[in-house]
Amino acid sequence: MRTSVLACAAMFSAGIICGSSAASAVELNVTQFGIGMYGVPYAVAVEKGYFREIGLDVTGFLTSAGGGTTIRNVLASDLPYGEVSLPAALVALKQGLKLSIIHGGVARGTDQLWVTRKDDDSIKKPEDLKGKKIGFSGPNGVTDILSSIMLDRYHLKDSVQRRAVGAVGAGLTALREGAIDATYMFQPAWDREKDKYRLAFSSSVFAPRVMQTVGIVRTDYLKEKPELFRGIIAARRKGVEFIQQHPDEAAAIMAKYYKMDVGQAKEALGFILGADPNYWSNGEFDYEGMDVLVKGLQLINTLPPGPYDWSKVIDEDYLPKDLRRTKH
């Protein structure tokens, strides 16, 4: 009995819920699940049983094209938690929504690609966009911010037209029809479409460290169930570590949940891990990478100029101690 109690105490300190024989059925909110790479650690955590270990039976994923839609999905869910774009979270917080940011998500721009038509080889680097038209997803999304940062960095703001094109498929349609000269694309969508388009460059050439996504939760719910969210962070971390250690098996899991060919999933994972194995944060915050997106939000006048006070919106208390990076 004492061994059981000690084991349960250890599990609790790691964020694992004890004393329940039945897992609670939930759906998790993950932005761009099945379209972008953000959701792969969650798929692995479901498949390997990491969420069941903390008392959650994850039956599926709620997703959207990102931005405010994902935030609204989180707030409307039985489990008001999700991994969302950092810009969307900051905009929601500015609007007064009672949310807490409790862990980091994707910490690199490797998967954010810019593509052109197959017959157009005039764009090979950001500087080549001068006089062109480019597509981004929508206001305050990651591609809105990254494209703004790119044009500012290369002094192209007055010589490039940006158009909100919506989801990836709509952007590709606009590209094919000649309404734009380049558009954004994510992995793994690129591996599905790469025979039809030409890769110009990745956002990592101008934003190698950028914290695209974070984990958020409604603040009142967080205070009610702190051990649950420590557990979610731990389960996601195990998913990230599994991807890094077993990429082939992770690719097979990704293919199953993303409903794609295993070979394409392997190529997408290889692309990401080959460029930077730290694409997925284990949960820790990269404040420098977050400041990149704040600058982007300031460029489009969504946030006021000046340093951002992360201490008001981030709660690192739910992270394991080795991942805490409190900014001073």
Contacts in CASP RR format, 6 or more apart in sequence:
PFRMAT RR
TARGET T0000
AUTHOR 0000-0000-0000
METHOD contacts of the structure
MODEL  1
MRTSVLACAAMFSAGIICGSSAASAVELNVTQFGIGMYGVPYAVAVEKGY
FREIGLDVTGFLTSAGGGTTIRNVLASDLPYGEVSLPAALVALKQGLKLS
IIHGGVARGTDQLWVTRKDDDSIKKPEDLKGKKIGFSGPNGVTDILSSIM
LDRYHLKDSVQRRAVGAVGAGLTALREGAIDATYMFQPAWDREKDKYRLA
FSSSVFAPRVMQTVGIVRTDYLKEKPELFRGIIAARRKGVEFIQQHPDEA
AAIMAKYYKMDVGQAKEALGFILGADPNYWSNGEFDYEGMDVLVKGLQLI
NTLPPGPYDWSKVIDEDYLPKDLRRTKH
8 18 0 8 1.000
8 19 0 8 1.000
11 17 0 8 1.000
11 18 0 8 1.000
12 18 0 8 1.000
12 227 0 8 1.000
14 230 0 8 1.000
14 231 0 8 1.000
14 234 0 8 1.000
14 320 0 8 1.000
15 54 0 8 1.000
15 227 0 8 1.000
15 228 0 8 1.000
15 230 0 8 1.000
15 231 0 8 1.000
15 233 0 8 1.000
15 234 0 8 1.000
16 53 0 8 1.000
16 54 0 8 1.000
16 55 0 8 1.000
16 227 0 8 1.000
16 231 0 8 1.000
16 234 0 8 1.000
17 54 0 8 1.000
17 55 0 8 1.000
17 227 0 8 1.000
17 228 0 8 1.000
17 231 0 8 1.000
20 55 0 8 1.000
23 51 0 8 1.000
23 52 0 8 1.000
23 55 0 8 1.000
23 56 0 8 1.000
23 57 0 8 1.000
24 55 0 8 1.000
24 56 0 8 1.000
24 57 0 8 1.000
25 57 0 8 1.000
25 59 0 8 1.000
26 56 0 8 1.000
26 57 0 8 1.000
26 58 0 8 1.000
26 59 0 8 1.000
26 77 0 8 1.000
26 78 0 8 1.000
26 79 0 8 1.000
27 58 0 8 1.000
27 59 0 8 1.000
27 60 0 8 1.000
27 61 0 8 1.000
27 62 0 8 1.000
27 77 0 8 1.000
27 79 0 8 1.000
28 42 0 8 1.000
28 58 0 8 1.000
28 60 0 8 1.000
28 61 0 8 1.000
28 62 0 8 1.000
28 79 0 8 1.000
28 81 0 8 1.000
28 82 0 8 1.000
29 61 0 8 1.000
29 62 0 8 1.000
29 63 0 8 1.000
29 70 0 8 1.000
29 73 0 8 1.000
29 74 0 8 1.000
29 77 0 8 1.000
29 81 0 8 1.000
29 82 0 8 1.000
29 83 0 8 1.000
29 84 0 8 1.000
30 38 0 8 1.000
30 39 0 8 1.000
30 42 0 8 1.000
30 61 0 8 1.000
30 62 0 8 1.000
30 63 0 8 1.000
30 82 0 8 1.000
30 83 0 8 1.000
31 38 0 8 1.000
31 63 0 8 1.000
31 64 0 8 1.000
31 66 0 8 1.000
31 67 0 8 1.000
31 70 0 8 1.000
31 82 0 8 1.000
31 83 0 8 1.000
31 84 0 8 1.000
31 85 0 8 1.000
31 88 0 8 1.000
31 213 0 8 1.000
32 38 0 8 1.000
32 39 0 8 1.000
32 63 0 8 1.000
32 64 0 8 1.000
32 65 0 8 1.000
32 66 0 8 1.000
32 186 0 8 1.000
33 39 0 8 1.000
33 42 0 8 1.000
33 61 0 8 1.000
33 62 0 8 1.000
33 63 0 8 1.000
34 63 0 8 1.000
34 188 0 8 1.000
34 257 0 8 1.000
34 258 0 8 1.000
34 259 0 8 1.000
35 63 0 8 1.000
35 65 0 8 1.000
35 167 0 8 1.000
35 168 0 8 1.000
35 186 0 8 1.000
35 189 0 8 1.000
36 111 0 8 1.000
36 186 0 8 1.000
36 187 0 8 1.000
36 188 0 8 1.000
36 189 0 8 1.000
37 106 0 8 1.000
37 111 0 8 1.000
37 186 0 8 1.000
37 187 0 8 1.000
37 188 0 8 1.000
37 268 0 8 1.000
37 272 0 8 1.000
37 279 0 8 1.000
38 83 0 8 1.000
38 105 0 8 1.000
38 106 0 8 1.000
38 212 0 8 1.000
38 213 0 8 1.000
39 61 0 8 1.000
39 83 0 8 1.000
40 243 0 8 1.000
40 250 0 8 1.000
40 253 0 8 1.000
40 254 0 8 1.000
40 269 0 8 1.000
40 280 0 8 1.000
41 236 0 8 1.000
41 239 0 8 1.000
41 240 0 8 1.000
41 243 0 8 1.000
41 280 0 8 1.000
42 58 0 8 1.000
42 61 0 8 1.000
42 83 0 8 1.000
42 236 0 8 1.000
42 239 0 8 1.000
43 253 0 8 1.000
43 254 0 8 1.000
43 256 0 8 1.000
43 257 0 8 1.000
43 258 0 8 1.000
44 50 0 8 1.000
44 239 0 8 1.000
44 242 0 8 1.000
44 243 0 8 1.000
44 250 0 8 1.000
44 253 0 8 1.000
44 254 0 8 1.000
45 51 0 8 1.000
45 58 0 8 1.000
45 235 0 8 1.000
45 236 0 8 1.000
45 238 0 8 1.000
45 239 0 8 1.000
46 58 0 8 1.000
46 60 0 8 1.000
46 257 0 8 1.000
47 253 0 8 1.000
47 256 0 8 1.000
47 257 0 8 1.000
48 238 0 8 1.000
48 239 0 8 1.000
48 242 0 8 1.000
48 253 0 8 1.000
50 234 0 8 1.000
50 235 0 8 1.000
50 236 0 8 1.000
50 238 0 8 1.000
50 239 0 8 1.000
51 57 0 8 1.000
51 58 0 8 1.000
51 232 0 8 1.000
51 235 0 8 1.000
53 235 0 8 1.000
54 228 0 8 1.000
54 231 0 8 1.000
54 232 0 8 1.000
54 234 0 8 1.000
54 235 0 8 1.000
56 228 0 8 1.000
56 232 0 8 1.000
56 235 0 8 1.000
61 257 0 8 1.000
62 73 0 8 1.000
62 77 0 8 1.000
63 70 0 8 1.000
64 70 0 8 1.000
64 73 0 8 1.000
65 137 0 8 1.000
65 166 0 8 1.000
65 167 0 8 1.000
66 84 0 8 1.000
66 85 0 8 1.000
66 88 0 8 1.000
66 137 0 8 1.000
66 141 0 8 1.000
67 84 0 8 1.000
67 85 0 8 1.000
67 87 0 8 1.000
67 88 0 8 1.000
67 91 0 8 1.000
67 138 0 8 1.000
67 140 0 8 1.000
67 141 0 8 1.000
68 88 0 8 1.000
68 91 0 8 1.000
68 92 0 8 1.000
68 140 0 8 1.000
70 82 0 8 1.000
70 84 0 8 1.000
70 85 0 8 1.000
70 88 0 8 1.000
71 84 0 8 1.000
71 88 0 8 1.000
71 89 0 8 1.000
71 92 0 8 1.000
71 97 0 8 1.000
71 99 0 8 1.000
71 216 0 8 1.000
74 80 0 8 1.000
74 81 0 8 1.000
74 82 0 8 1.000
74 84 0 8 1.000
74 99 0 8 1.000
74 216 0 8 1.000
74 217 0 8 1.000
74 218 0 8 1.000
75 97 0 8 1.000
75 218 0 8 1.000
79 221 0 8 1.000
80 217 0 8 1.000
80 218 0 8 1.000
80 221 0 8 1.000
81 215 0 8 1.000
81 216 0 8 1.000
81 217 0 8 1.000
81 218 0 8 1.000
81 221 0 8 1.000
81 229 0 8 1.000
81 232 0 8 1.000
82 215 0 8 1.000
82 216 0 8 1.000
82 217 0 8 1.000
83 105 0 8 1.000
83 213 0 8 1.000
83 214 0 8 1.000
83 215 0 8 1.000
83 216 0 8 1.000
84 213 0 8 1.000
84 214 0 8 1.000
84 215 0 8 1.000
84 216 0 8 1.000
85 141 0 8 1.000
85 142 0 8 1.000
85 212 0 8 1.000
85 213 0 8 1.000
86 142 0 8 1.000
86 211 0 8 1.000
86 212 0 8 1.000
86 213 0 8 1.000
86 214 0 8 1.000
86 290 0 8 1.000
86 293 0 8 1.000
87 140 0 8 1.000
87 141 0 8 1.000
87 142 0 8 1.000
87 144 0 8 1.000
87 145 0 8 1.000
87 293 0 8 1.000
87 297 0 8 1.000
87 302 0 8 1.000
88 140 0 8 1.000
88 141 0 8 1.000
89 99 0 8 1.000
89 101 0 8 1.000
89 214 0 8 1.000
89 215 0 8 1.000
89 216 0 8 1.000
89 313 0 8 1.000
90 293 0 8 1.000
90 294 0 8 1.000
90 297 0 8 1.000
90 302 0 8 1.000
90 303 0 8 1.000
90 308 0 8 1.000
90 313 0 8 1.000
91 140 0 8 1.000
91 297 0 8 1.000
91 302 0 8 1.000
92 99 0 8 1.000
93 99 0 8 1.000
93 313 0 8 1.000
94 302 0 8 1.000
94 303 0 8 1.000
98 218 0 8 1.000
98 219 0 8 1.000
98 220 0 8 1.000
99 216 0 8 1.000
99 217 0 8 1.000
99 218 0 8 1.000
99 219 0 8 1.000
99 313 0 8 1.000
100 216 0 8 1.000
100 217 0 8 1.000
100 218 0 8 1.000
100 219 0 8 1.000
100 222 0 8 1.000
100 313 0 8 1.000
100 314 0 8 1.000
100 315 0 8 1.000
101 214 0 8 1.000
101 215 0 8 1.000
101 216 0 8 1.000
101 313 0 8 1.000
101 314 0 8 1.000
101 315 0 8 1.000
102 214 0 8 1.000
102 215 0 8 1.000
102 216 0 8 1.000
102 217 0 8 1.000
102 222 0 8 1.000
102 229 0 8 1.000
102 233 0 8 1.000
102 314 0 8 1.000
102 315 0 8 1.000
102 316 0 8 1.000
102 318 0 8 1.000
102 319 0 8 1.000
103 214 0 8 1.000
103 215 0 8 1.000
103 233 0 8 1.000
103 236 0 8 1.000
103 281 0 8 1.000
103 283 0 8 1.000
103 284 0 8 1.000
103 285 0 8 1.000
103 318 0 8 1.000
103 319 0 8 1.000
104 211 0 8 1.000
104 213 0 8 1.000
104 214 0 8 1.000
104 215 0 8 1.000
104 281 0 8 1.000
104 283 0 8 1.000
104 284 0 8 1.000
104 285 0 8 1.000
104 286 0 8 1.000
105 211 0 8 1.000
105 212 0 8 1.000
105 213 0 8 1.000
105 214 0 8 1.000
105 215 0 8 1.000
105 280 0 8 1.000
105 281 0 8 1.000
105 283 0 8 1.000
106 211 0 8 1.000
106 212 0 8 1.000
106 213 0 8 1.000
106 279 0 8 1.000
106 280 0 8 1.000
106 281 0 8 1.000
107 209 0 8 1.000
107 210 0 8 1.000
107 211 0 8 1.000
107 212 0 8 1.000
107 278 0 8 1.000
107 279 0 8 1.000
107 280 0 8 1.000
107 281 0 8 1.000
107 286 0 8 1.000
107 289 0 8 1.000
108 204 0 8 1.000
108 208 0 8 1.000
108 209 0 8 1.000
108 210 0 8 1.000
108 212 0 8 1.000
108 275 0 8 1.000
108 276 0 8 1.000
108 278 0 8 1.000
108 279 0 8 1.000
109 146 0 8 1.000
109 202 0 8 1.000
109 203 0 8 1.000
109 204 0 8 1.000
109 207 0 8 1.000
109 208 0 8 1.000
109 210 0 8 1.000
109 212 0 8 1.000
109 279 0 8 1.000
110 187 0 8 1.000
110 202 0 8 1.000
110 203 0 8 1.000
110 204 0 8 1.000
110 271 0 8 1.000
110 272 0 8 1.000
110 275 0 8 1.000
110 276 0 8 1.000
110 279 0 8 1.000
111 186 0 8 1.000
111 187 0 8 1.000
111 202 0 8 1.000
111 271 0 8 1.000
111 272 0 8 1.000
111 279 0 8 1.000
112 142 0 8 1.000
112 143 0 8 1.000
112 146 0 8 1.000
112 184 0 8 1.000
112 186 0 8 1.000
112 202 0 8 1.000
112 203 0 8 1.000
112 204 0 8 1.000
112 212 0 8 1.000
113 184 0 8 1.000
113 185 0 8 1.000
113 186 0 8 1.000
113 187 0 8 1.000
113 190 0 8 1.000
113 199 0 8 1.000
113 200 0 8 1.000
113 201 0 8 1.000
113 202 0 8 1.000
113 203 0 8 1.000
114 123 0 8 1.000
114 134 0 8 1.000
114 182 0 8 1.000
114 183 0 8 1.000
114 184 0 8 1.000
114 185 0 8 1.000
114 199 0 8 1.000
114 200 0 8 1.000
114 201 0 8 1.000
114 202 0 8 1.000
114 203 0 8 1.000
115 175 0 8 1.000
115 182 0 8 1.000
115 183 0 8 1.000
115 184 0 8 1.000
115 185 0 8 1.000
115 190 0 8 1.000
115 197 0 8 1.000
115 198 0 8 1.000
115 199 0 8 1.000
115 200 0 8 1.000
116 122 0 8 1.000
116 123 0 8 1.000
116 175 0 8 1.000
116 181 0 8 1.000
116 182 0 8 1.000
116 197 0 8 1.000
116 198 0 8 1.000
116 200 0 8 1.000
117 175 0 8 1.000
117 176 0 8 1.000
117 178 0 8 1.000
117 197 0 8 1.000
117 198 0 8 1.000
118 196 0 8 1.000
118 197 0 8 1.000
118 198 0 8 1.000
120 181 0 8 1.000
120 198 0 8 1.000
121 198 0 8 1.000
122 128 0 8 1.000
122 181 0 8 1.000
123 129 0 8 1.000
123 132 0 8 1.000
123 181 0 8 1.000
123 182 0 8 1.000
123 200 0 8 1.000
124 200 0 8 1.000
124 201 0 8 1.000
125 200 0 8 1.000
125 201 0 8 1.000
125 205 0 8 1.000
126 150 0 8 1.000
126 153 0 8 1.000
126 154 0 8 1.000
126 156 0 8 1.000
126 201 0 8 1.000
126 205 0 8 1.000
126 206 0 8 1.000
127 154 0 8 1.000
127 156 0 8 1.000
128 200 0 8 1.000
129 150 0 8 1.000
129 151 0 8 1.000
129 154 0 8 1.000
129 156 0 8 1.000
129 160 0 8 1.000
129 181 0 8 1.000
129 182 0 8 1.000
130 156 0 8 1.000
130 159 0 8 1.000
130 160 0 8 1.000
131 159 0 8 1.000
131 160 0 8 1.000
131 161 0 8 1.000
132 160 0 8 1.000
132 161 0 8 1.000
132 181 0 8 1.000
132 182 0 8 1.000
133 160 0 8 1.000
133 161 0 8 1.000
133 162 0 8 1.000
133 163 0 8 1.000
133 179 0 8 1.000
133 180 0 8 1.000
133 181 0 8 1.000
133 182 0 8 1.000
134 147 0 8 1.000
134 160 0 8 1.000
134 161 0 8 1.000
134 162 0 8 1.000
134 163 0 8 1.000
134 180 0 8 1.000
134 181 0 8 1.000
134 182 0 8 1.000
134 183 0 8 1.000
135 143 0 8 1.000
135 147 0 8 1.000
135 162 0 8 1.000
135 163 0 8 1.000
135 164 0 8 1.000
135 165 0 8 1.000
135 171 0 8 1.000
135 174 0 8 1.000
135 180 0 8 1.000
135 182 0 8 1.000
135 183 0 8 1.000
135 184 0 8 1.000
136 143 0 8 1.000
136 144 0 8 1.000
136 146 0 8 1.000
136 147 0 8 1.000
136 162 0 8 1.000
136 163 0 8 1.000
136 164 0 8 1.000
136 165 0 8 1.000
136 183 0 8 1.000
136 184 0 8 1.000
137 143 0 8 1.000
137 144 0 8 1.000
137 164 0 8 1.000
137 165 0 8 1.000
137 166 0 8 1.000
137 167 0 8 1.000
137 184 0 8 1.000
138 144 0 8 1.000
138 164 0 8 1.000
138 165 0 8 1.000
138 166 0 8 1.000
139 164 0 8 1.000
139 300 0 8 1.000
140 297 0 8 1.000
140 300 0 8 1.000
140 302 0 8 1.000
142 212 0 8 1.000
142 293 0 8 1.000
143 184 0 8 1.000
144 164 0 8 1.000
144 300 0 8 1.000
145 293 0 8 1.000
145 296 0 8 1.000
145 297 0 8 1.000
145 299 0 8 1.000
145 300 0 8 1.000
146 203 0 8 1.000
146 207 0 8 1.000
146 210 0 8 1.000
147 162 0 8 1.000
147 184 0 8 1.000
148 162 0 8 1.000
148 296 0 8 1.000
148 299 0 8 1.000
148 300 0 8 1.000
149 206 0 8 1.000
149 207 0 8 1.000
149 292 0 8 1.000
149 295 0 8 1.000
149 296 0 8 1.000
149 299 0 8 1.000
150 156 0 8 1.000
150 203 0 8 1.000
150 206 0 8 1.000
150 207 0 8 1.000
151 157 0 8 1.000
151 160 0 8 1.000
151 162 0 8 1.000
152 296 0 8 1.000
152 299 0 8 1.000
153 206 0 8 1.000
154 206 0 8 1.000
163 174 0 8 1.000
163 179 0 8 1.000
163 180 0 8 1.000
165 171 0 8 1.000
165 174 0 8 1.000
165 180 0 8 1.000
165 183 0 8 1.000
168 184 0 8 1.000
168 185 0 8 1.000
168 186 0 8 1.000
168 189 0 8 1.000
171 180 0 8 1.000
171 183 0 8 1.000
171 184 0 8 1.000
172 183 0 8 1.000
172 185 0 8 1.000
172 193 0 8 1.000
172 197 0 8 1.000
174 180 0 8 1.000
174 183 0 8 1.000
175 181 0 8 1.000
175 182 0 8 1.000
175 183 0 8 1.000
175 197 0 8 1.000
182 200 0 8 1.000
185 193 0 8 1.000
185 197 0 8 1.000
187 268 0 8 1.000
187 271 0 8 1.000
187 272 0 8 1.000
188 254 0 8 1.000
188 258 0 8 1.000
188 260 0 8 1.000
188 264 0 8 1.000
188 265 0 8 1.000
188 267 0 8 1.000
188 268 0 8 1.000
190 199 0 8 1.000
190 268 0 8 1.000
190 271 0 8 1.000
191 264 0 8 1.000
191 265 0 8 1.000
191 267 0 8 1.000
191 268 0 8 1.000
191 271 0 8 1.000
192 260 0 8 1.000
192 264 0 8 1.000
202 275 0 8 1.000
203 210 0 8 1.000
204 275 0 8 1.000
204 276 0 8 1.000
207 292 0 8 1.000
208 276 0 8 1.000
209 286 0 8 1.000
209 288 0 8 1.000
209 289 0 8 1.000
209 292 0 8 1.000
210 289 0 8 1.000
210 292 0 8 1.000
210 293 0 8 1.000
211 281 0 8 1.000
211 285 0 8 1.000
211 286 0 8 1.000
211 289 0 8 1.000
211 290 0 8 1.000
211 292 0 8 1.000
211 293 0 8 1.000
212 293 0 8 1.000
214 285 0 8 1.000
217 229 0 8 1.000
222 229 0 8 1.000
222 315 0 8 1.000
222 318 0 8 1.000
226 317 0 8 1.000
226 318 0 8 1.000
229 318 0 8 1.000
230 318 0 8 1.000
233 283 0 8 1.000
233 318 0 8 1.000
233 319 0 8 1.000
233 320 0 8 1.000
234 320 0 8 1.000
236 283 0 8 1.000
237 282 0 8 1.000
237 283 0 8 1.000
237 320 0 8 1.000
237 323 0 8 1.000
240 280 0 8 1.000
240 281 0 8 1.000
240 282 0 8 1.000
240 283 0 8 1.000
241 282 0 8 1.000
242 249 0 8 1.000
242 250 0 8 1.000
243 250 0 8 1.000
243 269 0 8 1.000
243 273 0 8 1.000
243 280 0 8 1.000
244 273 0 8 1.000
244 277 0 8 1.000
247 266 0 8 1.000
247 269 0 8 1.000
247 270 0 8 1.000
247 273 0 8 1.000
248 266 0 8 1.000
250 269 0 8 1.000
251 262 0 8 1.000
251 263 0 8 1.000
251 265 0 8 1.000
251 266 0 8 1.000
251 268 0 8 1.000
251 269 0 8 1.000
252 262 0 8 1.000
252 265 0 8 1.000
254 260 0 8 1.000
254 265 0 8 1.000
254 268 0 8 1.000
254 269 0 8 1.000
255 261 0 8 1.000
255 262 0 8 1.000
255 263 0 8 1.000
255 264 0 8 1.000
255 265 0 8 1.000
258 265 0 8 1.000
272 279 0 8 1.000
273 279 0 8 1.000
282 323 0 8 1.000
283 319 0 8 1.000
283 323 0 8 1.000
284 319 0 8 1.000
284 323 0 8 1.000
284 324 0 8 1.000
284 325 0 8 1.000
285 310 0 8 1.000
285 314 0 8 1.000
285 316 0 8 1.000
285 325 0 8 1.000
285 327 0 8 1.000
286 325 0 8 1.000
287 310 0 8 1.000
287 325 0 8 1.000
287 327 0 8 1.000
290 308 0 8 1.000
290 310 0 8 1.000
291 308 0 8 1.000
294 303 0 8 1.000
294 308 0 8 1.000
297 303 0 8 1.000
298 304 0 8 1.000
298 305 0 8 1.000
298 306 0 8 1.000
310 327 0 8 1.000
311 326 0 8 1.000
311 327 0 8 1.000
316 323 0 8 1.000
316 324 0 8 1.000
316 325 0 8 1.000
316 326 0 8 1.000
END
